[in-house]
């Protein structure tokens, strides 16, 4: 794989800017769930199948990006891939602004496919760009990237909530298109180099270690956990509007509360990881998430909805940092393409779940939105117990 240049430009904080790029990644991923009420999908008659198609097209774009990224990097530099991904995301959002309702939903499916492609290319480039800071301090790099990602999700939701009644939907999306445009300008003035092929184990060597039962369970755990998080993130506004009777603005602010508790909970989890037994922290997190899901399912007012969102956000917060730390101990080497593959798999799982909800909700109603995260959280608990058991048996 060619890479040019071999060193970051003098005076450029390449690692810091690359980590900040995860803010854009979270921004792009969270945008769809926040914009659905603005597109009118909370009104009757509900077209939940179209919503499912939106999430599915976003997932297909992310999956396709993994193949396209390798072809681009074989011919161009890592810096070019970063700029191209940001520019494609900017153009995709501008296009979505032009095809907002009453245009056919299939026009937006195409735009979200392009947006998923842009987000997927960005993720691939970012994982290569952070390889050097990761080697220097893996834990700090992962935590900072996660914080930036969560802030991006929160930013997208707050922007839509704050402009919901102030601007038209095309105006909101055009305004949001400026965010990846700014990042494209930043990365155009920076220089990044992909790590040399010989610096890490090859992707095939890395995948060889993932033939073990424990590794498969780690992958499934991330797959289901991201599915839980994004099912709620994608559908919470529609659920709260149609089932609880909240206004679109109030529903979006409660979604912002969910992201806020998810971010602050992860910061708190990192701070206490060395002081609390991981088994107790994980068990408490899963129980808190289950409790929050039950509150959301049974509430009929804004206070109950906010309480449920806070419990679920706080409960989900510590699961990813703990799993990422365990993967880092179990598989200590770093291969950018390998870790991007794990992250992309988790993101695809996170989007397939809300896509499935769209198709199921069209028949069973919006109340089923809480059902998949509830079942998924139970599966996460079972997988955690199986991973602990496998670790005891193998001594790893």
Buried (B, 14 or more C-beta within 10 A) or exposed (E): EEBEEEEBEEEBEBBEBBBBBBBBBBBBBBBBBBBBBBBBBBEEEBBBBBBBBBBBBBBBBBBBBBEBBEEBBEEBBBBBBBBBBBBBBBBBBBBBBEBBBEEEBEBBBBBBBBBBBBBBBBBBBBBBBBBBBBBEEBBEBBBBBBBBBBBBBBBBBBBBBBBBEEBEBBEBBBBBBEBBBEBBEBBEEBBBBBBEEEEBBEEEEBBEBBEBEBBEBBBBBBBBBBBBBBBBBBBBBBBBBBBBEBBBBBBBBBBBBBBBBBBBBBBBBBEEBEEBEBEEBBBBBBBBBBBBBBBBBEBEEBEBBBBBBBBBBBBBBBBBBBBBBBBBEBBEEBBBBBBBBBBBBBBBBBBBBBBBBBBBBBEEEBEBBBBBBBEBBBBBBBBBEBBEEBEEEEEE
